[in-house]
Structures are given as C-alpha cells and as structure tokens.
C-alpha cells in the first residue's frame, strides 16, 4: 500500500484507521479532508460528504460512491475505475489525468469538471449525466498555471472531447457525441492556427471548410442550408434575369439542382447559373450522403 498523509478536520466519527480498502464510511463527513494517495479501493462511501476534499492519486477503484458529494474535490490522477458513482455530485471536481474507466456515472453531475487527460473507456452514462463541455475549464486550468502554450492546451481540449465523444457513442448518446466531435474539430482548428506555420494555416483552412460545408461530417444544417440557398438564389435569377414565371423558375431550379437543366436556359447570366447549379447541386448531394452516413457512426 502506498504511503499517504491523512488529515480529517472536525469529525470525531472518522479516524485515520478508518481510511483503508473496503472501509465502511457510508454517510461520513470527509469534507476538506486531506487524503493524498489514500487507498479506499472497494470502500463504501455511499452518501458521504467529500466536498472540497484533497484526494490526489487516491485509489477509489470499485468504491461505492453512489449519492456522494464530491463537489470541488481535488481528484488529480485519482483512480475511480469501476467505481459506482451513480447519482453523485462531482461538479467542479479536478479529475485531470484521472481514471473513470468502467465507472457507473449515470445521473452524475460533472458540470464544471476538469476532464483533461481523464480516461472514460467503458464508463456507463445516461441522459441525466450532466457533463459541461471541457473547453473552458481546461483552458482556465492551463492559463492560470501558465505552463503550456495555446497550441498545447488546444490539443488537450481536443483529446478530452474525443474521449467524451467515444464514451457518448458507446452509450448510444449520439447527439452528444456529435457535439463533442464538433468541439474536438474546433479545438484542432485553433491548434493549427496557433502553430503559425504554412502547414498549420493549410490545416486550419481545410478544417474551416469542412465545418462550413459539411458540419465536420456530423451536422446536417450546414449542408441543408447551402442547398436551400443555392436552390432559392438560382430560382430567383431564372425568374428575374431569365424571364421565367415564378412557378416555372422554381421547377427549373429544382430539376437543374438534382439532375440537369430540363431545357437549354436563356443565354446570359441564367446560362452560367444553370451550369454552376448543376455542378454544385451534384457536390451538395454527395456531401449530404456523406453526412447522413457518417453522423450515425460518430
């Protein structure tokens, strides 16, 4: 067992001897306790108060933390693998580089938590699990510490969102997985920009175009929006410049968009627009098929 320091303030019901693997600490008040490197693997901490506790490198694997209050706790590098954290309060915890693999975090409050480098493989989530996007908390942690460059902490944000995306997807929460995917790509875009090289600028531009035209392969609205804009603008040009009736221009635009012009368009601007719309419509339909396929496999 690793040596650790224990300080438990203002609580006569808990002694250092109680802090051991498998201990029964249900409902115990360990708020603000200093439990650095504590070994509480398999311990019963149901309903316990661990708010603001200092638990870096603590071993809480397979512990029972259901209904516990760990708000604001320091869980840096802590091991909560296979722990039962059901319906617990982990808001504002710092669990950077920690391990939640296989943990039951259904209905758990993780708002404002620092999840940088945290492992979530195999964790069990539900729709009631409340996890804030990790971007701002991670940014704040690294900015306050002034330890790494923007490029480096954007990489940390991207990997945190990738971990979340995988975990959401494994639990069938595809809508949240898509949002995490978008945040991951945005972080990669900012990382490329911060690189400040020609390679970084090329990567930034490619990432930007992917977001604008395909929603990073998971969002329908950018593709549908461009398709609608192309259809309506083209119809307007056929009506205004080509001398078509409004209903005819709408029909002409949709056929040109999906296949090819049903007949030769009037010369001039309408002819140029018809050619462009045929090409752009084909590309847009390909993009739509790509997004519809990839968004279900996020």
Secondary structure, 3 states (H helix, E strand, C coil): CCCCEEECCCCCCCCHHHCCCCCECCCCECCCCEEECCECCCCECCCCECCCCECCCCECCCCECCCCECCCCECCCCECCCCECCCCECCCCECCCCECCCCECCCCEECCCECCCCECCCCECCCCCEECCCHHHHHHHHHHHCCCCHHHHHHHHHHHHHHHHHHHHHCCCHHHHHHHHHHHHHHHHHHHHHHCCHHHHHHHHHHHHHHHHHHHHCCHHHHHHHHHHHHHHHHHHHHHCCCCCHHHHHHHHHHHHHCCCCCCCCCCHHHHHHHHHHHHHHHHHHHHHHHHHHHHHC
